[in-house]
Amino acid sequence: MLVLNNFKDKIKEKFMKFIHQEDGMGVVEIILITIVLISLVIIFKSQISGLVNTILGKMSSQANTV
């Protein structure tokens, strides 16, 4: 009986440590930041592509002058 109670206490202690563990918070934060960045890219897709096309056009036109 003493061994069984000791075993239950160890399991309870490990479970409580697992619940209070905060290592996973970094992963959640990275996922939320990624979702926000993807949302911004989707919202401003046309503006971003227009800006990239303008920059690439200027680069190619100025490359011919060098």
C-alpha positions, 0 to 999 in steps of 0.5 A, a space after each residue: 500500500 505504501 508503494 502504491 501511495 508513493 507511486 501516486 504521489 510521484 505521478 501527481 508531482 510529475 503531472 503538476 510540473 507538466 501543467 506549470 511548464 512554460 516551454 511551449 509559450 515560445 511556440 505559441 507566440 511564434 505561431 501567432 506572429 506568423 499568422 499576423 504576418 501572413 494576414 498582412 501579406 494577404 491584405 496588402 498583396 496588391 500594394 506589395 506586388 506593385 512596390 516590388 514591380 516598381 523596384 525591379 523596373 527601376 533596377 533593370 532600367 538603371 542597370 542598363 545605364 551602368 
